[in-house]
Amino acid sequence: MSSTEIFKEWKRLTLKAVKLAQEAIRCCQRPGIRLAGSLPPLGATFDATYPVLDPNSNQPFVSSTRFYSDLAQIFVDNSVDILLIETCPSIAFAIDAVKACRTIAPRKELWLSFVLQSSQPSLLCSRETVTSAIEALSSILSSSCQLPEAILFNCSTTEAILNAVAAVRPLYQGRLGGYGNRRYVRSRYGLEQSQEQAQANMSINNNDKDAVDLYKNETDENSEHKIKHISGERIDLDPTGYANWTQRWVEAGASIIGGCCQVRPSHIRELAERKKTGILTATTHRPRTDLNLKRYHIDIAPSKL
């Protein structure tokens, strides 16, 4: 199916996905598994252009408020546990999506996940900082609706997620988390990119001259930061390597962790095993002005292949 055909069928396909996920949960026969419904960006991944415009008319491709309201309603009507706004590239997108979800389901648990640039720590694809995003959410949403219960970072490098969690922790009292990317990520994303450029950026290979090694000047083969890649995947982020990075996220204040592109069941299995054995443990931290140290339970989210 083409992207246009998929968009026309999105309601039917969304409902189908919910039913399949619920059936998988029933087959698993384990207590405590919750289902998150994804509210994705309307444009190409990493494209911060907002609203998304129809190239033929130069008008918004679709009303984002209506789309997210309709999508949230489907999830609410079908007993999805969490609304997950993910791969959010800009503050404007985040605010509109959060408002739509809170209008439809003001008491439904809501998670908001931003996507980050790789070469400039703590920047969204829109070149806005993660701290300005939290400040904007607090300022604009606090008077009209409740802030999301969790702020996450996804489809981003493990390094960028660590920087973002550390930057946001003092500003936000809710839960933080991340589900990272094992892909060899480009650095050049931002508002100046067209939709076509952003879509082209999703095709990465060994010969891509624009692919960026975050530590390209590093020559020590034994360095923990040495990045190697095969067919676009970082081989330093095997299950053990990826889990080591998530431990650093937890130490910085994260309590929800999982995986995005190229993070496989073996990676999630390693995270679950570390949690079970106590290797992956939450640390105490001091959120904002709260003087009482808090210990957070860690949730392991399934990978997003």
Secondary structure, DSSP 8 states (H G I E B T S, - for coil): --HHHHHHTHHHHHHHHHHHHHHHHHHHT-TT---EEEE--SSSTT---SS-B-TTTSSBSS-HHHHHHHHHHHHHHTT-SEEEEEEE-SHHHHHHHHHHHHHH-TTSEEEEEE-B-SSSTTBBTTS-BHHHHHHHHHHHHTTTS---SEEEEESS-HHHHHHHHHHHGGG--SEEEEEE--B--BS--STT--HHHHHHTT---TT-TTB--TTTT---TT-TT---EETTEETT-SHHHHHHHHHHHHHHTEEEEEE-TT--HHHHHHHHHHHHHTSS----B--TT--S-B----EEEEE--
